């Protein structure tokens, strides 16, 4: 079959034969395997490429090769785009200037992400609505809250995307889902041009991934893609004007509403707080004069401000979908966040030790720090091009002391020297055999009864730990050793 005779992937969907389509899957991680697997089942000729190898990837490669795919793993495998390719499906972390993707652009070969592929493979006879969430911080928690609310309403829901199952795997599942709660990173949105969610939320926009993006504006633009084509509600953060700007610039279906969430008293068309009550002034007929109760702060796993904001965003998406007030309350009441997110480890000598290792950028760390009055802050790791001046300026009065570790600890130390020169700072040296144990020991020496020793690194973990979970586990282990 010649290139001219092969079908155009842009015209194909779930019920079409993809036979003759030559697809390259760039990256053989969780989403890459799901994309390669489903494209192979649809009949495409698939070549999957990845620079890294592992036992798991080798097993998955063997499975796909039985089905007819060509899997190439190891160094140099992604250097050149194979000849005569109709489509590239890329893993979300790949930059557009990666050699393989740059070659695709030069040849005019379309580049989709796994999320874009999933959108195109939805069942046209029963298209499951997507309630989509993005933001610099809080995406996973909000999507899991949303999933809990939807399930409390009796709906068959699944949390998918950047959390849970790959979207394409969920979309192709023969099980009859009612709705998907979809977490989307900026990377996934960059390669998703036609996704149009029923409702979508941008929780916040702050500096992150500036080692991937040329500017904060480019990063924000990818976040804003989530509002494209929204049918019912564009949910934004009243305290973050950038999210409202993205709503104003979005091209949506006529009749879609802008719905704000706020930690203050909500205006008409918003969700917010009245004393300790979560309320809705957007989805009730009497919203001009009254508000509907959705739950209380006591219903949440934590009253920390960012957790409350996440709950309000999840509630807004659920209410836009038609979920009852009672289901919102029941879902939030039963929800518990994953580990390493504002997790109290222990109290030792009148000092609380809290693991928020999932705070992997300054904005997330700032949210954590604002939840406590007097903090010994444990921070550092890979800063990913981020700066910490705004954070330090905002929480200077809360800092008892700071303990720094990791490759880019100097970035935080310099911000502290500029904006909080009176705060004691201790740095754990790179050559430390057990850096987190040393950090916790130093923090314990600096803390006083009533203080919180808070691991909120503001940085990624891979310079010293396998991932943020391993970093949090090391913190918890070090605290147990104190006891």
N, C-alpha and C positions, 0 to 999 in steps of 0.2 A: 504494500500500500504506500503510495507516494504521499509527500507532505500535503499536496493539494487535495488528495482523496480522504485524508484523515479528518475526523470530526473536530470542530472547534470547541475546546473545553468551555468557552464562555457561553455556549448554547446548551450545555448538558446539565442534567439534574439527576435526581435520585432514581428515576425510573428509566433513564436512558442507558444504552450500552456505551461504555467508554472504550470499547475495543478499538485498537488502533492509536489511541492517545498515548503519547510518550511523555511520562511525567517523571521529574526528578524531585525527590524529597531531600531537602537540605537540612541535615541534623536528625539524628536517630534517637532522640530522647522519648519521653512519654508521648508528647503530641506528635512527633515525627513518626513514631511507630504506628500510632492510631491512623494518621493520614495515609501512610504507605499500605497498611492493612486494608483499609476500606477502598482505596483506589484499586488495589489488586483485585478485590472481590467484585468491583464494578467492571473489571475487564481491561483496565489500563495496563500498559507496559511500564512498570515502575523500577526506577533505579534510586536506591536510598544511599546517601553518602554521609559519613561522619568521621571526623578526625580522631575521635577517641574510641577506645575499646573497653569492654568489660564482659564478665561472664553473662550478665543479663542480656546485654546487646548481642552477644554471640548466639545465645539461645533464641532470641527474637529473630535474628537474621536467618538462622536455620529454618525457623517456621515459615518465614516469608519466602525463602528460596524454594521450599516445597511447593508453594502456591504460584511460583513463577517469577517472583521479584528478583532483582539483582541488587545485592547489598554489598557495599564496599566500605569497610571500616579501616581506620588506621591513618597514620600521618601521610599527608599528601593526597588523600582521596578526594578532597573538595577543592583542589587547586584549579581544576578545569571543568567547565560545563560540558557534558557529553554533546556530541553532534546530534542534530535533528531532534530537538526537544520542543514539545508543545506547551509545557507548563512546568513551573517550578513552585513547589510548596515548601516554604521555609519555616524553620523553627523561629519563635519570636525573638530570641536574643541576637539573631544575626543582623548586623548592621547592613544598611543598603550598599555600603561601599565594600563589603566583603567580595573578594574576587569572583566567586561563583555568581553572586547576585548582580555584580557589575557587568559581567559577561552576558547575563540574561537581558539586562536593560539594553545593552548595545545591540543585541540581536532582535529586540522587540518581543521577547518571550515574556508572557505575563507571570508575575510573581504574586502568589497568594500566601496567606498564613493559614494555619489549620482552622482558625475561626472562620475565615472567609470560605474555605472549603465546606465547613459544616453548614454555614448559612445557605449555600447553594444546594446542599444535599437534603434540606428539610423536605418532609413529605408534603407535597402540594395539596393532597387530599385531606390532610390533618396537620396544618402547620402549628406547631407548638409555640406559643408566645414566649419571647425572651424579656426578662426584666434584668437590665444590665447595670453593672456598677463599676466605676473606676475612680481613681483618685490617687494622690501620692501615698496616703495612709488610710487604713481602716477598711480596705476593700474586702479582705477575707472575712473579717468579723461581721461586716454589714451583710455580705452575701449569706453567711451562715445564719445570721439572725433572720434574714428574709426567708430563707428556706424553712426555718423553724416556724415562722408565722404562717407560711403557705400550707405547711403540713398540718398545723393546728386548725386551719380552715377546712381540712379534709381533702386537700388537693394532692394529687400525685406530683410531687416536685422533686427536683434534683439540683444541688449546687454543683456547677460545672465551670470549666474554663481554667482560669489561673488557680483555681482551688478544686479539689475533687477530680472528677473524670474529665478527660479531654472532651471538648464540645462535640467533635465529629463522632466520637464513640457514643455519646448520649443521644445525638440526633439520629444515628443509624440503629439504635436499640429498638427492637420490635415492640418493647413494652409501651403501652399507651400513656405517656406522660401528659399532664395537663399544662405544665408551665416549667420553665427553666429559670433559676436564679444564676446569672452568669457574671463571673468576675473577669474583667478584662484589663490587662496591663496596657500601658502606652505602647509597648512593643507589639502586642497583639493587634491593637487598634491601627497601628501604622500599616499593617498588611491586610486590613479588612476594609475594603472600599464600598461594599454594597450592603453591609449589615444594617438593619433597620429595626431596632428594638421596639417593643410595645411601649415601654417606659424605660428611662435611663437616669442615672444619677452620677454626677461628678462630686465627690465628697470634699475635695480640697485640691489645690495645686500649689506645690512648693518645690524648691530646688531638689532635684534628684536625677540620677542617671545622666549627669552632664558630661560623663565620659563617653556617652553614646550619642547624645544630641548636641548640635552646634550651639544651641541657646535654650534658655528657659522658654522663650516664645515657641520654638519648634516643639518642645516637649508638651507645652500646654495645648498646642494645636492638635497633636495626636490624641490627647485626652478628650478634646472637644468633639472628635469624630463620633463619639458614642451617642451624641444627640442627633446625628444625621438620620432623618426619616422617622423620628419618633412619632408614634401615633397618639399616645394619651398624655403622658406627663414627662416633662424635663425637670428633674429634681436637682436643686442647687443649694449651696451652703450660704445662708444670708451673711455669715461672718466672713466669707471669702469672696470678695467682689469679682475675682477672676472667674469663678464658676458661673456667676450670673452673666458675665460678659460672654462666656462661651454659649450660654443659652440664647442670648440675644442674637448671636451671629449664626445660630444653627438653622438649617433648612429642615423644617419638620412638616408633618401632615397638618393640613388646616384643621384647627380645633384642638390641637395639642396644647396643654396648659403648662405654664411655668409654675412650679411648686417649690417654695422655699422651706428650709428647716432651720431653726434657730434655738439657741439655748436660752433665749429671752422670751418675752411675751410675744406670741405670734400675731401678725396682722392677718387680714383676710387673705386666703390663698396660701397659708403657711401652716406648718406644724411646729410646735414649740413647747415651752414649759410655762405652767402657771403654778407657782410655788414648787411643790415636788410632784406635780401631776403632768404627764405627757398628754398633750391635747392636739386635736385636729380642727383647724379652721379652714380646711380646703375642700373636704369631700362630704360635707353635710349641707343640707338645704338651708339651714339657719346660720350659715357661717358669717353673715354680716353682723349678727348680734350675739352669737354664742359660740361655744367650742365643745367638742365631744371628747370625753375622757378615753384615753387609750391604755392607761396604766399609770403606775407610779414609779418613782426611783427605786423603791424597795423591790419592785418586780425585776430589776436588772441585776446581773451578776456583779456589777461594779457601778458606783455612782460617779466614777471619773468622767470629766467633761467629754472626752473624746468617745467614751463608750455610750454616753447619752446621745451624742450627735449621731453616732452610727445607728442607734436604735430608732431615732427619728427618721433618718434617711430610709432605713428598711421599712418602717411603718408607712412612709409616704408612697413607696413603690407598691407595697401590698394593698394599700387603700386605693391606689389608682387602678389596681387590677380588680377591685371590687370586694376585697376581704373585709369582714366585719370587725368592729371595734373589739369584740370579745376575743376573736382569733388573734388579733395583734397582741392583746394582753397575755393570752395563754402562751403564745409563741415566745414572747420575750421572757416570760416568767420561767419557762422551761429551758431556756438557752444557757449554755455554759461555754465560754471561749476556749479555744485550743490552748495548749500549754505555752509557756513563755510569753504570755500576753497579760501583763499586770497580775502576775501570779505570786501570791504571798508564799514565801518559802518557809520562814520561821521568824519567831521573835527570840532574840538572844540578848540578855542583859538589858531589857527595856528598849532595844533597837529592833525595828522591823526590817526584814530583808525581802526585797521584791524583785522578781525576775521579769523584766520586759525585754528580753533579748531580741524579740521580733521588731523592736524599734531600730530599724536599720538605716534611718536617715535623720537629719536634724529635726524635721517637722514632727516625726513620730516621737523622738526623744523629748521635744518641747511639750507635746501633749502629756506625756508621762510625768514630766517634772512638775507641771502645773497641778497635778493631782495631789501633791504633798507639800507641806509647809516648810519642812526643814530636811534637807537631803544631803547625804554624801553620795555623790554621783560617780558611778563607775562607767567609763565611756572609752571609745576608741576602736580602731579597726581599719577598714578600707573606706575612706571618705567618698570615693567615686566623684571627686571634683566638687563636692559640696563645701559650703562655708558655714561657720558656726557663730558669726558675730551677732545676728539677730537673736538667736537662741540665748546666748549668754547675757545679752542686754535684757532680755525679757525675764530671766529667772535668777539674776544675780542675787537678789535678796533672799532667795530660797536655799542657796548653796552653803552648806556648812563647810564642805571641802569637796575636792574632786580627785579621783584616782584614774589615771590614764594608762592604757595599754594598747598595743597594736601598731601597725606600720605607720598610720597617719595620725598618731596621737599628737604630733607637733602642731597639726592644723587646729585642733581644739585648744592646745596649750597657748598658741599665739592669740586666739580670740579671747581666752581668759585673761591673758596679760594685758590686752587692750582695754577690756571692758569690766573686768572684775579682778583687779590686781591684788585686792585684799583677801581673796579666797585662797586658802591653802591648796596646793596642787602637788600630788605625788605621782611620779611616772614609774611604771614597772618596766625594767629594761628588757630589750629583745631577747637577751640570752637567758632569761629566767626559764628554769626547767618546767615550772608549773605556773604560768603567768596569772591564771585566774585565782589560784590559791593565794598567790602573793597579793593580788589586787584586793581580795576580800579581807585578808589579814590587815592590810594597810587601812582599808575602809573602816574595819571594826575599831582600830586604834584611834581613828579620827572622830567616830560617831559618839554622840551622847544620848542618854535615855530620852526617848521621845522622837529621835531622829528616824529617818528611813534611809537605809542603804539601798540605792536603786540602780540596778543594772539596766540602763537604757542607752546602749552604745552610740546611737546616732550614726553608725557605720555598719558596713557589711562585715562578715566574720571570717571570710575564707583565707585571710592571711595567717591565722593561728588555729582555726577550728574548721571542722568539716562543713558546718552550716550553723545558722543561728540557734537551732535546737541543741546541737552539741555544746555551743557556748553557754546556753542557759543551763544545761545539765551540769557543766563544769562549775558554774556559779552555785547551783544548789548543793553540789557535792562539797564545795569549799565551805559553805555555810554550815552544813551538817558537821564538818570537821571542827568548826568553832564550838559547837554545842558539846 
